[in-house]
Every structure is written in structure tokens, then in C-alpha cells.
């Protein structure tokens, strides 16, 4: 798949989430409606994280690899994987140990990065499994903050795979 089409997928998804966050925050709605919107956005942001990492790494794997190897990596990619920081680190390490080190360093540069990423994944799981007690921190502001962190992570991974 061409570079443009790989990046167009997650860039378009990112733009959609960004627009939704802005529109929900701008709305003057009830607290119940805002809570519902925040949960919906948490699921979308978690999906964006998973999809963007997958697209970037599969595109990297397809560059210069034999088609059979690229297809094998794509076909064996986990159908669903919680993209918490541990799993992201494990995946990056499987591709390149330096990427894992860069990711760990990036996480340590700001205290809230690890928490933001892990929270969005935990919230998505709580929402998907009807565990309301796991979603108490889900607000439009917290989801927007996590989304900003995740966009930064996607930018980091994009830069790493281009080196």
C-alpha cells in the first residue's frame, strides 16, 4: 500500500476526532450528555491509537521487504490488542530495540504521557465491557488531553519509522 494511502487513513481519523472534540466542548449541553460524548470520544481515541500504530508499522514492514514477508506480518498482526504503554513498547522492541528505547525516553519526558495513554485504553475497555466504575475519569477535557498525548506518540512513531 502506498505511503500516502497509509497516512491518509489515520490522518483523516485524527481530523475527525479533533473536530468532534471541538464541537462537543463548544456545545452547551447537560452533564449527562457531556459524559456520554466523552465516553464515545474515548473509544474513538483508543481506536485511533491502535489503528495509527498498526498502519505506520505495517507500512514500515512493507518498505523493502519481500511481498511474502510483508503479507506475513500484516496477516499475523493481532486483530485486537490493547495499546497500553507496555504493549506498545513490546511491539516497538520487536521491530527495533532502539525504537523501544526512544519510546521509553519519550514517556519519561513528561509525567502524564504514560498515564494518558494507559487511561484511554482502560476507559475504552471499561466502556466496552459495561464497567462504569472504570470510567469515572472520562471527561471531555481528559479525553482531549489523552488525544493530544496520543497524537504526539503517533508523530514520534512516524518519525522513527522514517529514519
Secondary structure, 3 states (H helix, E strand, C coil): CCHHHHHHHHHHHHHHHHHHHHHHHHCCCCHHHHHHHHHHHHHHHHHHHHHHHHHHHHHHHHCCCCHHHHHHHHHHCCCCCCCCHHHHHHHHHHHCHHHHHHHHHHHHHCCHHHHHHHHHHHHHHHHHCCCHHHHCCCCHHHHHHHHHHHHHHHHHHHHHHHC
